[in-house]
Amino acid sequence: MAEIVTVTLNPAVDVATSVEQIVDTRKLRCSAAQRDPGGGGINVARVVQRLGGDCVALYLRGGATGQVLQQLLDTEHVAGRDVEITGETRENFSVQETSTGREYRFVMPGPTIAENDLQRCIDQINALGTPPRYLVMSGSLPPGAPVDSYARIARSTCTPGTRVVLDTSGPALAAALDAGVWLVKPSLNELRALTGQPLASEPEWLAAAEELVRGGHAQIVALTLGERGAVLVTAKRFLRATGLPVQVSSSIGAGDSFVAAMVWALNRDASLDQAFHYGVAAASATLLSAGTALCKPVDVERLYCEVSSR
């Protein structure tokens, strides 16, 4: 059994292209499309694999697009276990407007899953053998999935030795936190939606994260702040890292890379401070890559040396 298992219930084939200027009603001549395997847990597994970690990506897939997804993962040598569904795996696409540098992202809802697909996913995890050290549940839920899908997976597959890591949004985030996780990584906008508060200042960010810890929803909160960096909160610690000044090609997958690098580092028995710094470095390194290419290990190591926290 791999020490790290990622779960992606709503994966995608991510298509990225560029055009000089986006104008309505006209044919826009785009650059050659770049296709990558995508979805939260898929991206986490891709980065863990690149960093040399022991990881298996479990995901739902269906139709011809699902076959392409599987082939793309094989090309990147990501160990995967798929659960075949009847619906067609979605495609997402992004377009960079080269004249302005703006990035436009179009995210599809995904296929509607059947009632037993979630149980088949749980069965597949249990069939892997020994429970993982880290179970990373990341990304949106597809139509038809129960809102508490992540909580059900954690309850059905984990032992007390498994650390559950969560990165999702909306009702799925709230439901999973009600069950409790080891680490949660919301973005600032996701935390705002969860709390219903504007969270306009750093003291408010800290208070909201501390409340999740005090309430038993998570032992660790890693709050990502985009170009402003990240915050990490536990019952005993508070770390604040400022953003690194990098040239942004694309922000897609930065949060997934943050999660991946943190989990990879922790699985290597790094300290929480070191893992947090690796998360910031990997997120920053991903900004350097176009589309959903994600980070390069050499950039992660270089930027790790530049991260500081207080």
Secondary structure, 3 states (H helix, E strand, C coil): CCCEEEEECCCEEEEEEEECCCCCCCCCCCCCCEEEEECHHHHHHHHHHHCCCCEEEEEEECHHHHHHHHHHHHHCCCCEEEEECCCCCEEEEEEEECCCCEEEEECCCCCCCCCCHHHHHHHHHHHCCCCCCEEEEECCCCCCCCCCHHHHHHHHHCCCCCEEEEECCHHHHHHHHHHCEEEECCEHHHHHHHHCCCCCCHHHHHHHHHHHHHCCCEEEEEEECHHHCEEEECCCCEEEECCCCCCCCCCCCHHHHHHHHHHHHHHCCCCHHHHHHHHHHHHHHHCCCCCCCCCCHHHHHHHHCCCCEC
